[in-house]
């Protein structure tokens, strides 16, 4: 658990991220159905994570430069996932 003290926008973005992590964890724990695609489910977490990072950077460091990537995780089509 992480307790975050921040302004409303940052806290709301953190809550969205937390919810997506909970949703993914719950589905993985019960076992993914054939209709549930890991990469799609994971992309929802990554989208919320990116939104949180952008929101926090805008609120805390308006003069900061933009990031080209928010994560070091390889792309879904990277050979690492099939080897």
C-alpha positions in Angstrom: 0.0 0.0 0.0 1.2 3.5 -0.8 -0.3 6.6 0.8 -0.1 9.6 -1.4 -0.5 13.2 -0.3 -1.2 15.3 -3.4 -3.6 17.7 -5.0 -6.9 16.4 -6.2 -5.9 15.8 -9.9 -2.9 13.7 -8.9 -4.9 11.8 -6.3 -7.7 11.0 -8.8 -5.2 9.8 -11.4 -3.7 7.6 -8.7 -7.1 6.2 -7.8 -7.7 5.3 -11.5 -4.4 3.6 -11.7 -5.1 1.7 -8.5 -8.4 0.6 -9.8 -6.9 -0.8 -13.0 -4.3 -2.7 -11.0 -7.0 -4.2 -8.8 -9.1 -5.2 -11.9 -6.1 -6.8 -13.6 -4.9 -8.6 -10.4 -8.4 -10.0 -9.7 -8.8 -11.4 -13.3 -5.3 -12.9 -13.3 -5.9 -14.5 -9.8 -9.1 -16.2 -11.0 -7.6 -17.1 -14.3 -8.0 -15.4 -17.6 -10.8 -16.6 -19.9 -10.1 -17.2 -23.6 -11.8 -13.9 -24.4 -9.5 -11.9 -22.0 -6.3 -10.8 -23.7 -3.4 -10.2 -21.3 -2.0 -7.4 -23.5 -5.3 -5.5 -23.6 -5.8 -5.9 -19.9 -2.2 -4.8 -19.2 -2.5 -1.8 -21.6 -5.3 -0.5 -19.4 -2.9 -0.4 -16.5 -0.3 1.2 -18.6 -2.7 3.8 -19.9 -3.7 4.7 -16.3 0.0 4.7 -15.3 0.9 7.1 -18.1 -2.0 9.4 -17.2 -0.9 9.4 -13.6 2.7 10.3 -14.7 1.6 13.1 -17.0 -0.8 14.5 -14.4 1.8 14.5 -11.7 4.5 16.0 -14.0 2.1 18.8 -15.1 1.0 19.6 -11.6 4.5 19.3 -10.0 6.9 20.5 -12.7 5.2 22.5 -15.4 8.5 23.5 -17.0 9.7 19.9 -17.2 10.4 18.3 -20.6 8.2 15.6 -22.0 9.1 12.0 -21.8 9.3 9.8 -24.9 8.5 6.6 -22.9 6.9 6.1 -19.5 8.0 2.5 -19.1 10.9 0.2 -20.0 8.5 -2.7 -20.7 9.0 -4.2 -24.1 6.2 -3.6 -26.7 3.6 -6.3 -27.1 5.1 -7.4 -30.5 8.6 -7.7 -29.0 10.1 -11.2 -29.6 10.7 -11.5 -25.8 7.0 -12.5 -25.4 7.2 -15.4 -27.9 10.6 -16.8 -27.1 
